């Protein structure tokens, strides 16, 4: 369990110390409390809640109201971990929307907000930071763009794409992003970004050389057995354990 409150500065310091950053998703009180007791320093109320909790086909259906609802639940755990939330699809298309919605998430308990994109959202990023709200970037495969891109694709295979990722990461770091999630970025490019910028990189399906790793907790624990990303190695099979427990309980009814 974290013995002290984790801050944005502490996450940055972890990179400077060469200490790998463990990050997981939490969508409710119980999971936030449990992961905090496990000593996970970085918790995200991600818009992945759309698929693994709300039953949507992708993250583009998740609303601000839904993120706020789950964020408030997680925040009630009062974790020592740094707790943040995703700005959902189309909630930061303009500077005014980005600031207003970031403020809503901060009021609901977010200690940072995360949004997808690089230099194209730099004005929104700067405005959020100018309003005193820490910002985490997200580059590589952008789940909120899955429909227009026609699926989940690995990024950084082509030279032009590699240069864009490096430039976007540098721009976000220079603007003041305290960390950047790199999703499905080719490992050599993820390594190059991690070595180039001062902000910690948090990888997901981007190889071992990022400054930390983030997973959807349901994927890690085997709690969503209907789909597991190829890059995830589940460390438990909670779905099977639940089925076993329920079957045992059903069989015991009337006999205990």
Secondary structure, DSSP 8 states (H G I E B T S, - for coil): --SS---HHHHHHHHHHT--EEEEE--SHHHHHHHHHTT--EEEE-TTHHHHTS--SSGGG--HHHHHHHHHHHHTT--SSEEEEE--TTSSSSHHHHHHHHHHHHHHT-SSEE--BSGGGHHHHHHHHHTT--EEEEEES-GGGHHHHTS---B--SHHHHHHHHHHHHHHHHHT-SEEEEESB-HHHHHHHHHH-SSEEEEESS-TTSSEEEE-HHHHHT--TT---TT---S--HHHHHHHHHHHHHHHTTT-
